[in-house]
Amino acid sequence: MFPAAATTRFAQRAESPSILPDGVSPYLELVVASPEEITECVLLNKVSWSGPLSEEAYLRREAHLRSQTATANGGLTGWILVDKRDSKSPRTILAACESLRKRAFVAQRGKGVKEGQTFGVGSVYCREEYRGKGYALRMMAELRKNLESWQQAEGKSTDFTILYSDIGKKFYAKNGWIPYPSAHISLKPGAVATTNLPHSKPLFAKDLPALCRKDEALLKQTVAKFSPSGPDFKVALVPTSDFMDWHHAREEFLANELLGRTPKIKGAIVDSSGARAVWCVWTRLFARNGEENSLQILRIAIEDEDCADPDPSSSESVQAVGACLAAAQEEALAWSMKTVELWNPSPTVLAGVKLLDPKARVIHREQESVACLNWYGESPGTHNIQWVANEKFGWC
């Protein structure tokens, strides 16, 4: 069941920018938003992010997403930049964002892998009337400082945080979120006319917890391997079932709201006897413009794949990847998705894509969904850090 209809509300009226402090004012502070202020943030950003939903449905969806396992109990924190002299309730929101707690691996050459927590930053927003005063830049500077120790045990600190920029590579880099390779491949939906691929089986929600645990163990092994000429640090977000569920809660809400039905198939797996298992998990993206609807591959896992030195000539793994993506193409067609999209393909995945579309090309994103990483940990900086498994499941 999804939340009941919300009462229609209106965002607070904008103050005159001329009476507000500028972005370098000592009176500005970044604080945790109250529940009422979180609702205000949703009302403010609905014009940009409500997609095909009505205002009322968008409010319900955001409340629904905040109730998921990944976001409940402090998993999701709303932040607002305010004037500390502002005593009214709710306060005037000069800029807003959210941080989402995630599990992560961090490895250093010669020191093994440690597990900790990181944060994904999202929903960065400044209302149009207040833009140009430096509020978003100030908010991100304050947030970077806050997240280094946020929700950490005494004596612990955050090693890195991530975000996905929709405004290019320069703005967030000013406060330390350095852009990383952000590429994708698109495939057309439809049935694949080939008999050379192995049989794949559909994945359902009940299958994901065990597969995510298996994937976590495989990823930890990958992060622990260092090539002689590679970087000295590696980081990776852990692809937990909680975050797969969060993505699926999003798609299920939209599918029910727009189409009156719930997607059941969450991915595909090739797990032949004696062969290495390959599986992918996906979600459906319903855009404001239906021509932009896409089936997004959240994660492709290849058992025993060595990402440092993959062997694209391994026919078993390549064909299994092709079979999983062919299933994704068929599911995209069934749901009227216009593309199948996957992020940052490894050589093995790219070879699997080529089985389906020899002309498929890797597109490097420069403006939208640019993966950015901020490093607090031991020097040197991000140029010496590899972000492993930088795939869609990490997006927030």
C-alpha positions in Angstrom: 0.0 0.0 0.0 1.2 3.5 -0.8 0.5 6.6 1.4 -2.9 8.2 1.3 -3.4 11.5 -0.4 -1.8 14.5 1.1 -3.5 17.8 1.7 -2.5 20.4 -1.0 0.0 22.9 0.4 2.0 25.8 -0.9 5.7 26.6 -0.4 6.6 29.6 1.7 6.7 32.9 -0.1 10.1 34.1 -1.1 11.6 36.9 0.9 12.9 39.9 -1.0 16.5 38.9 -1.9 17.6 42.5 -1.1 17.0 41.9 2.7 18.7 38.5 2.8 22.4 38.1 3.8 24.8 37.0 1.1 26.5 33.7 0.9 29.6 34.7 2.9 27.7 36.1 5.8 28.8 34.9 9.3 25.1 34.6 10.2 24.5 31.7 7.9 24.5 28.1 9.2 23.7 24.7 7.9 21.2 22.8 10.1 19.2 19.6 10.1 15.8 20.3 8.7 12.7 19.6 10.9 9.9 17.4 9.4 7.9 20.6 8.6 11.0 22.1 6.8 11.5 18.8 4.9 8.0 19.2 3.5 8.8 22.8 2.6 11.9 21.6 0.7 9.7 19.2 -1.3 7.2 21.9 -2.1 10.1 24.1 -3.3 11.8 21.6 -5.5 8.7 19.9 -7.0 8.8 22.1 -10.1 12.2 20.6 -11.0 11.9 17.0 -9.8 8.3 15.9 -9.7 8.6 14.4 -13.2 5.2 13.0 -14.4 3.6 13.2 -11.0 1.1 15.7 -9.7 2.1 17.8 -6.7 0.0 15.7 -4.4 1.5 12.4 -5.7 5.0 13.8 -5.5 4.6 14.7 -1.9 3.3 11.1 -1.2 6.2 9.6 -3.2 8.8 11.5 -1.2 7.3 10.5 2.1 7.2 6.9 0.8 10.9 7.0 -0.1 11.8 8.4 3.3 10.2 5.4 5.0 12.3 2.8 3.3 14.9 0.7 5.2 17.8 2.6 3.6 16.4 6.0 4.5 14.7 5.4 7.9 16.2 5.8 11.3 18.6 8.5 10.3 19.6 7.0 7.0 18.5 10.1 5.2 19.2 13.5 6.6 17.7 16.8 5.3 19.9 19.8 5.5 19.0 23.5 5.1 21.0 26.7 4.9 19.4 29.4 7.1 20.0 32.7 8.7 20.7 31.9 12.4 18.9 35.1 13.4 15.7 33.7 11.8 13.3 32.7 14.6 10.1 32.0 12.7 8.8 28.5 11.9 9.5 27.2 9.3 12.6 29.3 8.8 13.4 30.8 5.4 15.2 28.1 3.5 18.0 29.7 1.5 19.3 26.4 0.1 18.7 22.7 0.8 20.1 19.2 0.2 20.1 15.7 1.6 22.7 13.2 2.7 22.1 9.4 2.4 24.1 7.1 4.6 25.7 4.2 2.7 28.1 1.3 3.4 31.4 1.5 1.7 34.8 -0.3 1.3 38.1 1.6 1.4 41.3 -0.1 0.5 44.9 1.1 0.6 47.8 -0.7 -1.0 49.5 -2.9 1.6 46.9 -2.2 4.3 43.9 -4.3 3.2 40.2 -3.4 3.0 38.2 -1.7 5.7 34.5 -1.2 5.8 32.9 2.0 6.9 30.1 4.3 6.0 30.0 7.1 3.5 27.3 9.5 2.3 25.7 10.2 -1.0 24.6 13.9 -1.4 21.5 14.6 -3.4 18.5 17.0 -3.8 20.8 20.0 -3.9 18.4 22.9 -4.4 18.2 26.7 -4.2 15.0 28.4 -5.2 15.2 30.6 -8.3 14.6 33.9 -6.4 17.7 33.3 -4.2 20.1 32.2 -6.9 23.2 34.3 -7.5 23.9 35.1 -3.8 26.3 32.2 -3.2 24.0 30.1 -1.0 24.5 26.7 -2.7 28.3 27.2 -2.7 28.2 28.1 1.0 25.9 25.2 1.8 28.2 22.6 0.1 31.2 24.0 1.9 29.4 23.6 5.3 28.1 20.2 4.3 31.6 18.9 3.5 32.8 19.9 6.9 29.7 18.4 8.6 29.9 15.0 6.9 33.4 14.3 7.9 32.2 13.3 11.4 28.5 13.0 10.9 27.0 9.8 12.4 30.4 8.4 13.1 31.5 6.7 16.3 33.9 8.6 18.5 37.4 8.6 17.0 36.1 7.7 13.5 35.7 9.8 10.5 34.3 9.6 7.0 36.8 8.7 4.3 34.9 10.0 1.3 31.5 11.2 0.1 29.9 11.1 -3.4 27.3 13.0 -5.4 26.0 13.0 -9.0 26.1 16.4 -10.6 23.5 17.6 -13.1 25.2 20.9 -13.6 28.5 19.8 -15.1 31.9 19.3 -13.5 33.0 22.6 -12.2 30.6 23.8 -9.5 30.9 20.9 -7.0 34.7 20.7 -7.6 35.0 24.1 -5.9 34.3 22.4 -2.6 36.2 19.2 -3.3 33.8 16.9 -5.1 36.1 15.9 -8.0 34.4 14.5 -11.2 35.1 10.9 -12.1 34.6 9.0 -15.4 30.9 9.0 -16.1 30.0 7.0 -19.1 27.1 4.9 -20.3 25.8 2.8 -23.1 22.3 2.7 -24.5 20.6 -0.3 -26.1 17.3 -0.3 -27.8 14.4 -2.3 -26.3 13.1 -5.4 -28.1 13.4 -9.1 -28.5 16.9 -10.2 -29.5 17.1 -12.3 -32.6 19.9 -14.7 -31.6 20.0 -18.3 -30.5 23.7 -18.2 -29.4 23.1 -16.8 -25.9 22.6 -18.9 -22.8 19.3 -19.0 -21.0 18.6 -16.4 -18.4 16.1 -16.5 -15.6 14.2 -13.5 -14.2 15.1 -12.1 -10.8 12.4 -11.1 -8.3 12.6 -9.0 -5.1 12.9 -12.2 -3.0 16.1 -13.2 -4.9 18.0 -10.0 -4.2 19.1 -10.2 -0.6 21.2 -13.4 -1.1 22.6 -12.2 -4.4 23.6 -8.8 -2.9 25.4 -10.6 -0.1 27.3 -12.7 -2.7 28.0 -9.5 -4.7 29.3 -7.8 -1.6 31.9 -10.6 -1.0 32.9 -10.5 -4.7 33.3 -6.8 -4.6 35.4 -6.8 -1.5 37.8 -9.2 -3.2 38.0 -7.0 -6.2 38.7 -3.9 -4.1 41.5 -5.8 -2.3 43.5 -6.4 -5.5 46.1 -3.8 -6.6 48.0 -3.9 -9.8 51.7 -2.8 -9.8 51.0 0.3 -11.8 47.5 1.2 -10.4 46.4 3.7 -7.8 47.2 3.3 -4.1 43.6 3.7 -2.9 40.3 2.1 -3.9 36.8 2.9 -2.8 33.5 1.3 -3.5 29.9 1.6 -2.4 28.5 -1.7 -1.2 25.5 -2.8 -3.5 23.2 -3.7 -0.6 19.7 -5.0 -1.0 18.4 -2.1 1.0 19.4 0.3 -1.7 18.1 -1.9 -4.5 14.8 -1.8 -2.6 15.0 2.0 -2.4 15.4 2.2 -6.2 12.5 -0.3 -6.7 10.3 1.5 -4.2 10.7 4.5 -6.5 9.8 2.7 -9.7 6.9 0.8 -8.1 5.4 4.0 -6.8 5.5 5.6 -10.3 4.3 2.5 -12.1 1.3 2.2 -9.8 0.5 5.9 -9.9 0.8 6.2 -13.7 -0.1 2.8 -15.0 -1.9 1.0 -12.1 0.4 -2.0 -12.1 3.6 -3.0 -10.2 6.8 -4.2 -11.9 7.7 -7.7 -10.6 10.8 -8.6 -12.5 13.9 -6.9 -11.0 16.7 -8.3 -13.2 18.1 -11.4 -14.8 20.6 -14.1 -14.0 22.6 -16.7 -15.9 23.7 -19.4 -13.5 24.5 -22.5 -15.5 25.9 -25.6 -13.8 29.7 -25.4 -13.5 29.9 -21.8 -14.9 30.4 -18.5 -13.3 27.2 -16.8 -12.4 26.4 -13.4 -14.0 23.4 -11.3 -13.0 22.1 -7.8 -13.4 19.6 -5.8 -11.4 17.5 -3.1 -13.0 14.9 -0.4 -12.4 12.5 1.5 -14.6 12.8 5.3 -14.9 9.5 7.1 -15.7 10.4 10.6 -16.9 8.2 13.8 -17.3 8.5 13.2 -21.1 7.5 9.6 -21.8 10.0 9.5 -24.7 12.8 9.6 -22.1 11.6 6.6 -20.1 14.4 4.1 -19.7 15.2 0.8 -18.1 18.3 1.5 -16.0 20.8 -1.3 -15.1 21.6 -0.7 -11.4 24.3 -3.3 -11.2 26.0 -6.1 -13.3 27.8 -8.7 -11.2 30.2 -11.2 -12.7 31.4 -14.0 -10.4 35.2 -14.0 -10.2 35.6 -11.2 -12.7 39.0 -9.6 -12.2 38.2 -5.9 -12.9 41.9 -5.0 -12.8 42.7 -7.4 -15.7 39.4 -8.7 -17.2 39.5 -11.2 -20.1 36.8 -10.1 -22.6 37.6 -13.2 -24.7 36.1 -15.4 -22.0 33.0 -16.5 -23.9 31.1 -17.8 -20.9 31.1 -14.5 -19.1 30.6 -12.4 -22.2 27.7 -14.4 -23.4 26.1 -14.5 -20.0 26.3 -10.7 -19.9 24.7 -10.6 -23.3 21.9 -12.9 -22.2 21.1 -10.7 -19.1 21.1 -7.5 -21.2 18.9 -9.2 -23.8 16.4 -10.0 -21.0 16.6 -6.3 -20.0 15.8 -5.3 -23.6 12.7 -7.5 -23.6 11.6 -6.1 -20.3 12.1 -2.6 -21.6 9.8 -3.4 -24.5 7.1 -4.8 -22.2 7.1 -1.6 -20.2 7.4 0.8 -23.1 10.8 2.0 -22.1 12.7 3.8 -24.9 16.2 2.7 -24.0 18.2 0.3 -21.8 21.0 2.2 -20.1 24.1 1.0 -18.2 26.8 3.0 -16.6 30.6 2.6 -16.8 30.8 -0.8 -18.4 33.9 -3.0 -17.8 35.6 -4.6 -20.8 33.7 -7.8 -20.2 30.3 -6.0 -20.1 31.2 -4.0 -23.1 32.0 -7.2 -25.0 28.6 -8.5 -24.0 26.9 -5.4 -25.2 28.6 -5.8 -28.6 27.0 -9.2 -29.0 23.6 -7.4 -29.0 24.6 -4.3 -30.9 28.0 -4.2 -32.6 27.6 -0.4 -33.2 26.9 0.4 -29.6 29.2 3.2 -28.3 30.3 4.5 -25.0 28.9 8.0 -24.3 30.9 10.2 -21.8 28.6 12.5 -19.8 29.8 16.0 -19.2 26.7 17.7 -17.8 24.2 15.2 -16.3 24.7 12.5 -13.6 28.4 13.2 -13.4 29.9 11.1 -10.6 31.9 13.2 -8.2 33.9 12.1 -5.2 35.2 14.1 -2.2 38.1 12.5 -0.3 38.8 13.2 3.4 41.2 10.3 3.9 44.9 9.9 3.9 46.6 11.8 1.1 47.3 12.0 -1.8 44.2 13.3 -3.4 41.5 11.8 -5.6 43.8 11.5 -8.6 45.3 8.4 -6.9 41.9 6.8 -5.9 40.0 4.3 -8.0 36.2 4.2 -7.7 35.3 0.6 -8.2 31.8 -0.4 -9.4 30.7 3.1 -10.1 27.3 2.0 -11.4 23.7 3.3 -11.2 22.9 1.6 -7.9 25.0 4.3 -6.1 22.9 7.2 -7.5 20.8 9.1 -5.1 
